[in-house]
Structure formats: C-alpha cells, structure tokens
Amino acid sequence: MRKFASIPPRVWQADLKPVRGNLEALAVHYHLTTSGHANMLGLYYVPITYIAHEIGCSQEGASKGLLDLIEAKICSYDYQRELVWVHEMAADQIAPQLSPKDKRVKGVADQLAMLPICPITLGFYQRYRLPFHLSDERNLEEFELSMPDDVEAPSKPLRSKEKEKDLGKGEGPSGFRGSGKSSEGSETMFAPYPIPASSADGKTFLLSKGVPADQIDGCLRNLLGGNLSPYDLEGIVTDARSAA
C-alpha cells in the first residue's frame, strides 16, 4: 500500500472539469486516486463492489460515477478483468517524464509486465512508452510488438523490433492466444474495436460475432468503453462453444 497519494490542484481545472457537479463521478475519482488498492501506475485491479463499499454508496451509484469518468476520458475500465486505468495518474504519482537511467523506469516496467496484455494495458503502454522509455525494457517486448505501425517510434532501433522477422515465421511471443500468427496479426488481435455510435449498434455487432446472449451486456460495456479487442472476443466465443 502506498504511504501517500499526490493529487495536483490542476485536476480541478483540467482532468475533472468535464464532471463538475457530478458528485458520484468525483467520489469515484477520489477513490481511484487515493485507494489502498491503487499503485503508482494508476493501473490496477479494483472491482466495482470495492469502490461502492469504500465510498459508501450503492453499486449502481459507483457504476454510474465510473461510467461518467470513462465517458469524460479520465479513466478506462475493463469490466471483464476488473482493471482500471486512471489516464494521468502515473504522470502525477511518478513524473511527467523520466530519464532513461532513472530506476523508476524499471519499476514501472516490472509492474506493467505482471499485468495481462489487453486493450487497457496497451493503452497505458502507448501513453507512457516514450516519456518513461518503456520501449527499451526487455520484459515489455510483447507490449512493444503489439503497438500499431503508426505509433511514434523511439529515437533508436529496438531489440524487440528486430525479432519481427522471426515472428513472421510463426514464432509468436509467449502468452498470446494464436501465437503462431505474425506480429501484424498480434497487433490486430489486441487493438480494441472502434466504439459504436450507440448501444443498439454495439449489440448488433456483438450478435454478428456470435457472442452468446448471457455475455452481451458485459461485452457491450467493454465495447462502449473502448476495451474490447478481437483477442477478448475470441476467448468469449470459444469458451461459449466449449460449454455448449
């Protein structure tokens, strides 16, 4: 557990401006940034029931406050894995930028490497890979290989990128479903689907992908939050077929 949390005054003029007057969202944000479950990355496991219990509100109230924060692009939440990412928390808790030799670079990389590769953790990696020099860390090679081609490259060649030729031959990184696919395939698998224009459009899309009816609501929440990738969907559909 962290001994203290740093919340800069600018959050009221910047981060929290879109949710002014929304007491549920403000309470959830304060919990996410000061909770004993949190870490310096602002990327950690926290079920909504924990949030509701600790701020003393109903689960529906905590869910609404969290959704309002997601819509304001203050945080992201993976409902399936119960992972939250408060977007600017690492910049506030650690630093806006680190030097390559700063020991905190390795600390961030070690914490991130313990988490599953999914849209929410890839979002964190893409946001902080350059300011925190994460692309140089060996234990994050699989994250680097999952970045889209149009993401800004670091200033020097990467060891991980040199392995793409081998990946093209089917030697995929460990831990990936379908590891025999090329690196381009891995990037596509982990890139989140575009957020649909409406819940109805999202539901239609999920049904067309073969998502079972009892999984629609959970998948729809992730899809609307920008946290559903082909990798996630493949696992859900495959599990449903196995259980049938």
C-alpha positions in Angstrom: 0.0 0.0 0.0 1.3 3.5 -0.8 2.0 5.8 2.1 0.6 8.8 0.3 -1.0 9.9 -2.9 -0.2 13.0 -4.9 -3.2 14.8 -6.4 -2.2 18.1 -8.1 -4.5 21.1 -7.9 -4.7 21.3 -11.7 -7.1 18.3 -11.7 -10.0 20.7 -10.9 -9.2 22.9 -13.9 -8.2 20.1 -16.3 -9.0 16.4 -15.5 -12.2 16.9 -13.5 -13.6 19.8 -15.4 -16.0 17.6 -17.5 -17.6 16.1 -14.4 -18.0 19.2 -12.2 -21.2 18.9 -10.2 -21.3 15.1 -10.7 -20.8 14.0 -7.1 -20.8 10.3 -7.9 -18.0 10.7 -10.5 -16.0 13.0 -8.2 -16.2 10.5 -5.4 -15.2 7.6 -7.6 -12.3 9.6 -9.0 -11.1 10.4 -5.5 -11.3 6.8 -4.5 -9.4 5.6 -7.6 -6.6 8.0 -7.0 -6.2 7.5 -3.2 -7.4 3.9 -2.6 -5.2 1.5 -0.9 -5.7 -0.8 -3.8 -4.0 1.7 -6.2 -0.5 1.7 -7.4 1.8 4.4 -8.9 0.8 3.4 -12.4 -2.9 4.1 -11.8 -3.4 0.8 -13.5 -4.7 -1.9 -11.1 -7.3 -4.4 -10.2 -10.4 -3.0 -8.4 -13.9 -4.5 -8.6 -16.8 -2.0 -8.6 -18.0 -3.6 -5.4 -14.8 -2.4 -3.7 -15.4 1.1 -4.9 -19.0 1.1 -3.7 -18.2 -0.3 -0.3 -15.4 2.1 0.4 -17.1 5.3 -0.7 -20.3 4.1 1.0 -22.7 4.2 -1.9 -24.7 1.6 -3.9 -23.1 -0.4 -6.6 -25.3 1.3 -9.1 -24.1 4.7 -8.0 -20.4 3.6 -8.2 -21.0 2.1 -11.6 -22.7 5.4 -12.8 -19.8 7.5 -11.5 -17.2 5.2 -13.1 -19.0 5.3 -16.4 -19.2 9.1 -16.3 -15.4 9.2 -15.8 -14.9 6.8 -18.7 -17.1 9.0 -21.0 -15.1 12.0 -19.9 -11.9 10.1 -20.9 -10.5 10.5 -17.4 -10.1 6.7 -17.0 -10.7 3.4 -18.7 -12.2 0.2 -17.1 -12.0 -3.4 -18.3 -15.2 -4.9 -16.9 -14.2 -8.4 -17.7 -10.8 -8.2 -15.9 -11.9 -5.6 -13.4 -8.8 -3.5 -14.3 -8.9 0.3 -14.0 -6.5 2.8 -15.6 -6.6 6.4 -14.5 -5.0 8.0 -17.5 -2.8 10.7 -16.0 -2.2 9.1 -12.6 1.3 7.8 -13.4 2.3 11.3 -14.5 1.0 12.7 -11.2 2.3 10.0 -8.9 5.7 9.4 -10.6 6.6 12.2 -13.0 5.5 13.6 -16.4 8.8 12.3 -17.8 11.7 10.1 -16.7 15.3 10.0 -17.8 16.4 6.6 -19.3 18.6 5.8 -16.3 16.0 6.6 -13.7 15.4 3.5 -11.6 11.7 4.1 -11.7 11.7 3.1 -15.3 12.4 -0.5 -14.3 9.9 -0.2 -11.5 7.1 0.8 -13.9 8.1 -1.9 -16.4 8.1 -4.6 -13.8 4.6 -3.7 -12.6 3.3 -3.5 -16.1 4.8 -6.8 -17.1 2.8 -8.6 -14.4 -0.5 -7.5 -16.0 -2.2 -9.2 -18.9 -1.8 -7.7 -22.4 -5.2 -6.3 -23.2 -6.6 -3.0 -24.6 -6.4 -1.2 -21.3 -2.8 -2.1 -20.5 -1.8 -1.4 -24.1 -3.4 2.0 -23.7 -1.2 2.7 -20.7 1.9 1.4 -22.6 1.2 3.6 -25.6 0.7 6.7 -23.4 3.9 6.2 -21.4 6.2 4.2 -23.6 8.2 7.3 -24.8 8.1 9.6 -21.7 9.1 6.6 -19.5 11.4 4.9 -22.0 9.4 1.7 -21.7 10.2 0.5 -25.2 13.8 -0.2 -24.0 12.7 -2.7 -21.3 13.2 -6.4 -22.2 10.3 -7.6 -20.2 7.9 -5.4 -22.2 8.9 -6.7 -25.7 5.5 -8.3 -26.2 3.8 -4.9 -25.4 6.1 -3.2 -28.0 5.3 -5.8 -30.6 1.6 -5.2 -30.1 1.8 -1.5 -30.9 0.2 -0.3 -34.2 2.6 0.6 -37.1 1.6 4.3 -37.0 2.7 4.8 -33.3 5.7 7.1 -32.9 8.9 5.2 -32.9 11.7 5.7 -30.3 14.9 7.6 -31.2 16.9 4.4 -31.6 16.3 0.9 -33.0 14.7 -1.6 -30.7 15.8 -5.1 -29.9 12.2 -6.2 -29.9 11.5 -4.9 -33.4 14.5 -6.9 -34.7 12.6 -10.1 -33.7 9.6 -9.3 -36.1 11.2 -11.4 -38.9 11.1 -14.4 -36.6 7.5 -13.7 -35.6 6.5 -13.5 -39.2 7.6 -17.2 -39.4 5.1 -18.1 -36.7 7.3 -17.8 -33.6 4.9 -15.7 -31.6 5.6 -14.2 -28.1 4.6 -16.3 -25.2 1.2 -15.7 -23.6 -0.5 -14.7 -26.8 -3.5 -16.7 -28.0 -2.8 -17.9 -31.5 1.0 -17.5 -31.0 1.7 -18.9 -34.5 0.4 -15.7 -36.1 2.6 -12.9 -37.3 3.3 -9.7 -35.4 0.9 -7.9 -37.6 -1.8 -10.4 -36.6 -1.0 -9.9 -32.9 -1.4 -6.1 -33.3 -4.7 -6.5 -34.9 -5.9 -9.0 -32.3 -5.1 -6.7 -29.4 -6.3 -3.4 -30.9 -9.7 -2.5 -29.4 -12.7 -2.3 -31.7 -14.0 1.2 -32.6 -16.6 2.5 -30.1 -20.0 2.1 -31.7 -22.3 5.1 -32.2 -25.0 3.6 -29.9 -25.7 0.7 -27.6 -28.0 -0.7 -30.3 -25.2 -0.7 -32.9 -22.9 -2.3 -30.4 -25.4 -5.1 -29.6 -25.9 -5.8 -33.3 -22.2 -6.0 -33.8 -21.7 -8.4 -30.9 -24.5 -10.7 -32.0 -23.0 -10.8 -35.5 -19.8 -12.0 -33.9 -21.5 -14.9 -32.2 -21.5 -13.6 -28.6 -24.0 -15.6 -26.6 -26.9 -13.7 -25.1 -25.8 -14.1 -21.5 -22.5 -12.4 -22.4 -23.9 -9.5 -24.4 -24.2 -7.0 -21.5 -20.7 -7.4 -20.2 -19.2 -7.3 -23.7 -21.3 -4.3 -24.6 -19.9 -2.4 -21.6 -16.4 -3.1 -22.6 -17.1 -2.2 -26.2 -18.6 1.1 -25.3 -15.6 1.8 -23.0 -13.1 1.1 -25.8 -11.9 -2.0 -24.0 -12.9 -4.9 -26.2 -10.5 -6.4 -28.7 -10.7 -9.4 -31.1 -8.5 -11.2 -28.6 -11.1 -10.8 -25.9 -14.0 -11.7 -28.2 -12.3 -14.8 -29.5 -11.9 -16.1 -25.9 -15.5 -15.4 -25.0 -16.9 -17.1 -28.2 -14.5 -20.0 -27.8 -15.5 -20.6 -24.2 -19.1 -20.4 -25.1 -18.7 -23.0 -27.8 -16.8 -25.3 -25.5 -19.6 -25.1 -22.9 -22.3 -25.8 -25.4 
